[in-house]
Amino acid sequence: MELLALRNKTPLEVPPLDHSEEKEVLKGVKERRLRGKDEREYLVRYKNSQHKDEWIVAEKIPDYQKFLRRFRHDRTLIPQENICVVCFTYLKVSVERLDSG
């Protein structure tokens, strides 16, 4: 008697991956300027996707005008991490004179 006789022996067909499927951009993460050019790239995150974030030019993003408005608006709401301010207004300095003698 053969083991696992009820198992289906026909190989299952795996459908080919469709790479042409357009991914929907969820949000912009960062922005960078290309060196020597007046062109910017955006690090975008895709919706419902396991893909890594990807740097792309704005013109390649579907409905990029709306994307840029939302990206710039969101950046104004998030405080920048690199800003550092030192206020010297309330710094008190005292100088004491030492008498010699």
C-alpha positions in Angstrom: 0.0 0.0 0.0 1.3 3.4 -1.0 1.7 6.1 1.7 -0.4 9.1 1.2 -2.4 7.6 -1.6 -5.0 10.3 -1.5 -2.5 13.1 -2.1 -2.9 15.0 -5.4 0.1 14.2 -7.6 -0.4 16.9 -10.2 1.8 19.9 -9.7 0.1 23.1 -8.9 0.6 25.9 -11.4 2.0 29.1 -9.9 0.8 32.3 -11.7 3.6 34.5 -12.9 4.3 37.6 -10.9 2.9 40.8 -12.4 5.5 43.5 -12.0 3.6 45.9 -14.2 1.0 46.5 -11.4 1.2 50.1 -10.3 1.9 50.6 -6.6 -0.1 53.2 -4.8 2.1 55.8 -2.9 1.1 56.0 0.8 3.3 59.0 1.8 6.5 60.8 1.3 9.2 60.1 3.9 12.1 62.4 2.8 13.3 64.7 0.1 16.7 65.1 -1.5 18.2 67.4 -4.2 20.2 65.8 -6.9 23.7 67.2 -7.0 24.3 69.7 -9.8 20.7 69.7 -10.9 17.6 71.5 -10.0 15.7 68.3 -9.5 14.4 66.6 -6.4 13.8 63.0 -5.5 11.4 61.8 -2.8 11.7 58.7 -0.6 8.2 57.2 -0.9 6.4 54.5 1.0 3.9 52.3 -0.8 0.4 51.4 0.5 -0.3 47.7 1.3 3.1 46.7 0.2 6.1 44.8 1.6 8.4 46.7 -0.7 11.1 48.9 0.7 10.9 52.6 0.5 12.1 53.9 -2.9 13.7 57.2 -4.1 11.8 58.4 -7.2 11.5 61.7 -9.1 8.2 63.6 -8.5 7.1 63.3 -12.1 6.9 59.5 -11.8 4.5 59.7 -8.9 0.9 59.4 -10.0 -0.9 62.7 -9.2 2.3 64.2 -8.0 0.9 67.7 -7.6 -1.4 66.5 -4.8 1.5 64.4 -3.4 3.8 67.4 -3.2 1.2 69.6 -1.5 0.5 66.9 1.1 4.2 66.2 1.6 5.1 69.9 2.2 2.1 70.4 4.5 3.1 67.3 6.6 6.7 68.5 6.9 5.6 71.8 8.4 3.6 70.0 11.1 6.6 67.9 12.2 9.3 69.7 14.1 12.7 69.4 12.5 15.2 67.3 14.5 18.3 69.4 13.5 17.2 72.7 14.9 19.1 73.9 17.9 18.8 77.4 19.5 20.9 78.9 22.3 19.5 82.0 23.9 22.2 84.2 25.6 19.7 86.8 26.8 19.4 85.5 30.4 23.0 84.4 30.8 24.5 86.2 33.8 28.2 86.7 34.0 29.9 87.9 37.1 33.5 89.1 37.2 35.3 89.4 40.5 38.5 91.3 41.1 41.1 89.7 43.2 43.1 92.1 45.3 46.7 91.3 45.4 48.4 92.1 48.6 
